[in-house]
């Protein structure tokens, strides 16, 4: 069984594409550099005229592997320097689930 890590937030709709690129260059790149990461993906959807939602999912071999990326408090969301320019919400926590590895 692997661990699925989920983070989601509301973002500025007009900056959605730019933010996805930023998350790929920061968070996703960081995941992929961490041993024990099995993959990651980003999904977005428009909520209304001004807001979109972003969901970042990553799969890990175990919680210790997540600690390599996130630090000891793996349930606390990790943010990067430019995130606030894009975010409308800034959740404090991420979710973890037991999951099958992506194929």
C-alpha positions, 0 to 999 in steps of 0.5 A: 500500500502506498500513501496518496498526498492531496493538497488543494486550494482556490486560485485566481482563475486568470493566473491558473495556467501560470500557477500550474507551471509554477507548481510544476517547477517547485512542488512537483520538481521537489517531489520527483527529487525525493526518493520514495516519490512514485509520481504526481499530477495536477488537476484544475477546474474553474469554479466561477468567473474569478476562481479556479481550484487546483488539486495536487496529488502525489504518491509515496512509498511510505510516510517516511518518504514524505518526510524527506520532502515535507519535513517532520510535520507531514500534515502541514502544507508546504508553500513556496515564495510566490504562492501568495500571488496566485492563491485565494485560499491557503489551507494549512493542512494536506490530506494523506490516504492509503492508496494503490500506486499509480500505474 
